Amino acid sequence: MTAAVSLRPSRADALRYTPIAEHGLIGDMRTAALVGTNGTIDWYCCTRFDAPSVFASILDADRGGAFELAPDVPARTKQFYFPDTNILITRFFADHGVGEVQDFMPIVGDSREADRHRLIRRVLCVRGALPFTVRVAPRFDYGRSTHTVRTRQGQTVFASPDLSLALTSSVPVEIDGPDAISSFLLGEGETAVFALDRIGDGVEPRACPLAEAEDLFGATVRYWRTWLSHSRYRGRWREMVHRSALTLKLLTYAPTGAIVAAPTTSLPERVGGERNWDYRYAWVRDSAFCIYALLRLGFTDEAKAFVRFLSENLCLQDGPDGPLQIMYGIDGRSELPEEELLHLEGHLGSSPVRAGNDAVNQLQLDIYGALIDSLYLYDKWGEPLSSDHWATVGTLVDWVCEHWDQPDEGIWETRGKSQRFLYSQLMCWVAIERAMRIATHRGLPADMPRWARARDAIYRRIMQCGWSERRKAFVQHEGDDVLDASVLMMPLAKFISPTDPKWLSTLDALGEELVSDSLVYRYDPRRSPDGLHGEEGTFSICSFWYVEALSRAGRVDEARLAFEKMLTYGNHLGLYAEEIGHTGEQIGNFPQAFTHLGLISAAFNLDRALG
């Protein structure tokens, strides 16, 4: 397949925007912020992942708002995570000194303090002396809401109609129009601290002296290291796998156990194009796959929390789109209306910027397989399903038995014509097959004859209608012979032997048409129109699926090379966006849970294949 062509931004625009990959992520498992390698926080939503933004200069360099903090002299920068934590350190190397900014959000157990969503920025001069400048420029409600600025009890308070933030600083701060600014000089060994708190609704302003910032830093280190110590992974790629696990944990909404697909909205899948979506919600598919990856590593509490989220927040529906929606709000809400924020220009001019996601109303049959497979693994590696959970599984499987052969929008959420996608039927087979395994293992009541008939009917349908004799490959959907990377899940889901001749032929066909230097395109939108304009980059989870399929097929050397190549496309911190562009740049929402869980699964299975 030919490489996707991006619309190249102007030099001026390129200078205004920090590339997507030049960011690290911090958070408190309620919300998150992106910190650029230039020291600027250019994405932050408060008080939760899906709240309107406070800083969004990654989506509009002029109107989005930002928290800038950097030396006031030319400097080279490097960025890394404090080992085994989600504390981000940005280092600045200048002619007369070396400084660093330590960015983190404390993880606290007290609910009142958690509602503070404190964001701490510790500035240190570690060698020589450096002048620093700071500009705190919030733009509330995606830049749509005005705010006031005033000094109160030594703090700078930014107040908008729906949200107020208080800035505490150990150095003097001045008000500059709607912003707060500061300039200061640090000598070797000196430190300054900035803390930004949400206040109101019972959360009172509170100072953050140097000593408290030090204590919170230590407590945050201990939290992340204690959590990570429960990992059972001891394989060859421990650093990469653990960074992915830490990222998935950051994308968890602690109050409910929901997992967001990504902490951002509208970062473009194609620069200058319209493929810009809001991923700050809990997709059933993505969340279920995340639970699979975390269970593999030994993190059972996250699985329990997700099952609790399902039990407490999701009510089975009786409608044409099935008993489950494909996604929910992180609080379990079902309404996610999509709006276009036309006042924002979008990252590098990629518009529209969207909040909400209309795909919530699509029919995507594959979610039932992803969910029941994760429940099967939870029952196997976590704790036995309750009687109520089993009743829900039975209801879902009965529905799948009746509706598996319907056309749907598929895993890629096409906004074109509904089709009978092979992947959707495959995962319906998984839903029934895994439920039958649970019933057999636990001796639970089930209509096994009916389930078996539906399972076998799906198998025969895929083998007859999903196979193209002309292409010698399994294809995207019935009635055509377009290839699709989602069929890589066939051996991974144990539907077909990884060495079956038909599968090996499919693997070769995918390699010839959809793979470029280990990177895998989802499909060719020119041959399979998806209702949108333009092309896109390679889809990173598909690249990791390809690694896993190669290793299971016995092509272990190829799999390892593809995996090692894929690791070179991660950013400097080991983080991945949704896609990789034609020159290796990261595009799409960032970081994406789907990609990181794919990395974990590929590493786990490749380790096993290598022995």
N, C-alpha and C positions, 0 to 999 in steps of 0.2 A: 504494500500500500504506500502511496506517496505521502511524504510528510505534510502535516497540516501547515498552512501558511498563516502566520499571525499578521495582523495589521500593525506595522511598526509605528510606535509612538514617536512624536517629534522629540528632538533633543531637549527642548525646553521642558516638555512634559516628563521625560525620563528623569530629569534632574529634580523635578518637584516630588516625585514618588519614590519611596524606598521599595525595591523589588520585594515581591511576596516572600521569597526565600530568605531575605535578609532580616528575618524576625525570629524572636524566641517567644515562648508562651509562658505566662505566669497565671496563677489563679488560686481560688480558695474553695473550689468544688461547688461554687454557687454562680460564679461569674469568672471572667478571664480577661486578660489584656495582652496585646501584642506589643513587644518592645523591639524597635529597630536597632540595627547595629550602630546607628548614629546616636543612640541614647534617647530616642523619641518614642513615647507611648502614643501610637497613632490608631489604636483600636481599643476601646474599653466601654462595656455596657454595665450599667449599675441600675438595679441591684441583682440582676440575674442574667444568664446567658442571652435570653431573648428580650431583654428590656431595651428600650431605645438607647442609642449610643450617647456617650458623653464626649469621647474622643473618637473621631472617625476620619482623620486626615488621610488614611489609607484609601478612603472612598472619595474624598474631595479635599485636595491639599489646601484649598482656601477657606472653605466653609465647614469642614468637618470637625475641627478642633484637635488639639494635641497637648501633650505634656512634654516639652522639650527640656533636656538636661544634658549638657556637653561642655567640654572645655572651650574657652573663648579664643582658642588658637588652633591652627591646623594640627590634626592628629590622625594617626592610623588607628583603626579599631579592630578588636577581636572580641568574640563573645563565646561564653561557655556556661554550662550549668555547674554549680557547686556539686561535687561528686555525689551521685545517688540521691539527688533531690530535684525539686522544681524551682530552686532559687537560681535566678539568672544573673550572670555577671558580665557586664560590658566593660572592656578595658580600653583605655585611650593612651596612645603612645605619642608624645609630643617631644619637641626639641629640649624642653627644660623640665620635663617631668613625666611621670606615669601615674594615671589615676584610674579609678574604676567606680562603676555604679552597680550596686547590688539591689536588684529588684525582686520583691516577693510580696505575697499576700499571706499573712499568718493564718494558720489553721487552728481555730479555737473551738472548744466544746460548748462554751456558754452561748446560748442562742442569742442573747442580747448583743454580745460582742460580735457574734457571727454576722448580725445584721449591720454592723459597722462597715463591713467589707473594706477593711483598712488596706491601703496600698502603700507600701513603704519603699522609699528610694534612699539608700545609704550611699553617700559619696565619700570616697577615700582618696587621699593622695598618698601613694605608696613610695614614690621616689621624687626628689626635687620639689618643685612647686608648680601649681597650675591654677590659672584663673578659670572659673566656671560661670556660665550663664544659665538661667532657668526662665522658662515662660510656661505658665500653666494657663491654658486657653480652652476651657470647657465650652462645648456647644451642645446644649441639652436637646433631647428629643430629635436626634439626627440633624441637629442644626436648625430646627424649626422654632425653638422656643427661646425667648429672651431671658436674661437673668440679671440680677444685681450682684454687686461685689461690695463687701464692707469688711472692716476690721472689727473683730469681736474677741475680747479677752486674749489678745495676742495671736489670734488665728485669723486667717482670711476665709471668709464665708462666701461661697457662690450659691445664690438662691434662685431657683426657677420655680414655676408654679407647682411642679410635681416632684421635684428632687432638689435637695440641698447638700452641698459638699463643703467640708471644712479642711483647709490646708494648714498644717502645722509645720513650722520650719525652725531649725536651730540657727539659722542665719536670717538677717533682715529681709523682708519681702515688701515690695511696693505694689500699689494698685496702678495699673496702666489700662485705662478704659475698661473693657469687660474681662481683662486678664490680670494675672499676678506675675511679677517679674522679680528677679534677684540676680545680683552679680557679686561674686565673692572669690577670695583667694584662699587656697588651702596649701599649707606647707607639708612637708613630708611627715606622715604619721597623724595628720589632722583629718577630722571627719565632720561631715554635715549630714543632717537627716531631714527628709521631707516625708510627711505622711498625709495622705488624702483619705478622709473618712466621709462616709455617708452619715448624715445626722438627721434627727427628726424622728417622730413616732417612738419616742421613748429613748432614743439613742442620743446622748448628750455629747457635745464637743469635749475632747480630751487631748491634752498635750501628748507628745511622743518624744520625750527627752532621749539623749544619746544612749543612756543606760537601758532604758526600756526597749529601744530599737535593737540593742545588742541581745537582750534577753529573748525578744521575739524571734530574732534570727536563729538563735540556738534552739529554741523550741520548734521552729519550723523545720530545721535540719533533722531534729530527732523524729518528728512526725513522719517525714518522707522516708527516712532510713529504716524506721521501724516497720512501716508498711512494706517496703521493698524487701525486707529480710524474709518475708513469708514466701518469696518466689522459690519454686523448685527447679527453675531452669539452670542448668550447669553446662550448657552446650558451648559451641565454638563462637557464637555471636552474642555473648552475654551482654556486652555494653549496648548493642543496638536493640536487642530484645527488651532489656530493662528500660531503655529510654522510651520505647514504644509503650510499655506497660505504664510507666509514669505518665505518659501523655494521655492514655485512655482513662487513667484515674482522674486526671485534671478535667476531662470532659464529662465526668459524672456529676450530676446534680444531687448533692448529698441529701437534701430534705426529702426526696422521693425515690432516689435510686435510678432515675432516668439517665440516659447517656445521650448527649447531643452528637449529631453526625459531624459537626465542626462548630467552632465558637464564632464563626464569621458569617456574614452575608454578602453576596454579590461580588466576591472576588472572581474575576472572569475566567471561564474555561477557554476563552479565546479573546485576546486583547483587542478591544474595539468592537467586540461582538455582543450579542444579546443573551448568551448562555450564562446568565448571572442569577444565582438562586440563593435563597435563605436556608441555611443548613442548621440553624440553632434550635432544632427540635429533635424529638426522639423517634427515629424510624424504627419500626418493629424489626425489620431485617438487620439494620446496622447494629442495633442494640443486642439482638440475639447473637450475631456473630462475635460481638465484643465479649459477651459472656462466655462463648466457646473459647476464645483466646485466653481470657483471664483464668478460666477453670483449668485450662491446660497448664498454666503456670502455678496453680495452687491457690489462687485468690478466690475463695468460696464466698466471702462476705459480699462481694459485689454481685455475685449471682443471686444470693438471697435477697439483696436489696432490689434487684431488678424484678424478681418474681413477686416481691411485695408490691412494687410499683404496678405490675400488671393486675394483681389481685385487688388493690385498693382503688385504682383510678380508672381502669378500663371496663366499661360495660359492653357486653356483647350486643350488637345491633341486629335488627331483622330488616335488612334492606337489600337493594340490588347490588351494592358494592361489597357485600359480605359482612360477617359478624364483627370484623376488625377493620379499622382504618389502617392505612399504611404507615401513618405517623401520628404523633400526639404532641401536645405541648409538654414541657418538662414538668408541669403540674398535673398532667393527665387530661387537660382540656382538649376538646375535639375540634373547636373552631380555630382555624389559622388563616384568616382572610389575607389575601395577597394584595399589597398596594405598591405602586411605583413611586419612589421618592425622586420626583423630577427635578428638584432643586439641587441635587447632588450630581456631579458630573461622572462619578464612577472612577474606579482605579484606572489610571492612564486613559481616561475618557471612555471607559467601557460602560455603557448605559443600556437599559435602565438599572438603577439600584432598586432592589426589591426588599420589602419587609413582609413576612408571611409567605405562605407557599400553597398555591392552588392545587398542587399535586395531591394534597391531602384527600381529595375526593376521587382519586383514581382507583380502579380495580387492579391490584397486583397480586396475583394468586400465589406467587412464590413466598410471600411473607409467612404463610402457614407452615411451610416446610422449615424455614429458618427458625421460627419460634419453637415448634415442637421438637426439632433437633436439639435446640439449646436446653429445653426442658428434659429431654432424654438424658443429656449429659449431666445436667444438674441432679437428676434422680440417681445417676450412676456415680458421680464424683462428689456431689455436694451432700444433699440429704433427700430422703424419699419424698416424692410428691404427696401432698395432702389429698384427702378425698375430694375436697372442693376443687383443687387443681385438676384432678383426674376427670371430674365431671366436665370441667371446661374443655379439656383436651378432647373428650368424647364428642362434645358439641361441635367443636371445630372440625374434627375429622369427619363427622357425619356430613357437615356442610361441604367439605372438600370432595367427598365421594359423589355428591350431587352436581358439583359445579366445576370440576377440574378441567373440563373440555371447553370452557367459555373463552372467547377472545378477551384479552386484557391489554394493559399498557406496558406490562413487563417490568423487569428489574431496572431498566434505564429510564423509566418514567417518560416514555415518548409522548409528545404532545401532537402526534399525528394519528394515523389510523390504528385502531385496536387490531391485534393479531393473535393467533394461537401460537404463542412463543414456546419453543422447546424448553427454555429454562423454567418457565412458569409450570409446565406440566411435570418437569423433573422434580421440582420442589414440592409439588402436590404428592408425587410418589414418595418423597422423603417424609412428608407429614404423616402419611398413612403407615409407612413401613416402620418409622420410629415409634409411633404409637403402639403398633403391634408388638414391638420389642418390649416396651414398658409393660404392656398387659401380660405378655408371656412370662417375663422375669418376675413380676410382682404378683401374678395371679389375679389381676384386676378384671372386672367385668367389661366385656367389649363384644360388639357384634362382629366377631372375627370373620365369619363367612362373607359378610357384606364388604368388610374392609379389604379382605383378600381379593375379592372379585374386582373392586375398583383399582387396587394396586396393580393387579395383573393387566387390567385393561389399559392403564396408563403406560405400562412398560411396552405392551404390544403397539400402542399408538405411536410412541416415540420411535420405536425401532422401524415401524413401517412408514410413518409420515414425516419423521424428523430426519431421515437419512436421504441424502441426495446421491443417486447412483452416478450422476454426471460429475459431481464434485468429489465423489468418494469421501464424503464427510457429513457429519451431522451439522444441520444448518439452523439459522436463527428462528425461523417460524415456518409453519406449514404453507405450502403453495408457492414457495420461492426457494432459491438456493444460495441466499446470502449467508456469509459466515458471521459468527458472533462469538466473542471471547467468553461469554457466559457459559458456553457449553464445556469449558474447561472444568466446570464443577461436576461433570458427569462421573469421572472416576473418584473425585474427592468426596462425593456424596455416596460412594459405593453403589452407584446404579449400574456401572459397567466395569469390567476388569480393566485395570490400567494397561494391560498388555493385549487386550482384545484387538484383533486385526482392524476392525472398523474404527476403534478408538485411535490406534496408532496412525491410521491413514488420516483421520481428522486432525490429529496433533501436527502431522506434517503439513496439512493444508493451512492450518492456522499459522504455523511458522512461516509459510511462504507469503501469505497475504496480509496478516495483521501484526506481524512481529518486526520490529526495527531495532537492532542492537539490544536485544533482550526486552525492549519496551513493547507493550501490547496495546493496540487500539481496541476499543470496544467493538466497533463495527465501522463500516464505511458509510457515512450518512448520504453519500451521493447515490449509492446503490440501495440503501435502505432509508428513505426519507423519514425523519423523526419530527417533522412539523416545525423545525427551526432552521434559521439560515446559518450558513458558514460551516466550517470544519472545526475540529477540536484536537487537543493533544492526545497522547497515549494515557490510558487510564491505569493508575498505579496498582490498584488491587489486582487487576487482570495480569499485570506483570508478575506479581507474586503467585497468583494462581498458576501461571505458566511454569514457574519454577517448581511448584509442587507437583504439577502434572508430569513434568519431565522426570523428576526424581522417582515418582511412583511407577513410571514406565521403564525404569532401569537405566535411563540416560542421565546418570548421576553427575558425570563430569560436565555435561552441558548445563545441568541444573545449577551446579555450584558456580560455574562461570556467569550464568545469567543472574544469579543472586548477587554475586560480588559486584557485577556491573550495576545492578539496581541500587546497591548501597551507595555507589558514587553519585547517584542522582539525588540523594538526600541532602538537606542543607547542612551547614556547618555544625548544627546541633543534632543531626540525625532525625530531623522532622521532615514530613512530607505533606505537600498539598494533594489535592485530588488528582491532578494530572501533571504530565511533563510535556512542555512545549517542544517545538521542532529543533531548538538549539540547546535543549537541556534545561531551560528555565522552568520553575515551578509555577503552575497556573491552577486556578480554581480555589475553592475555600481551603483554609489553612489553619492549623494542621487538621487533616481528615482522619477520623477514627477508622473508617473502612480500610485505608491504606496501612495503618499501623497494626491493625489486627491481622491483615494479610501477611505482613512481615513476620509477625510472631508465629503464625501457622506454618509459613514456608520454612522458617529457620528450624522449627521443631521437627518437621518432617524430613528436611534435608539432613539434619543431624542424625536422625534415625537411619536414613538410607546410607549415610557414610559410615555408620557403625562406631 
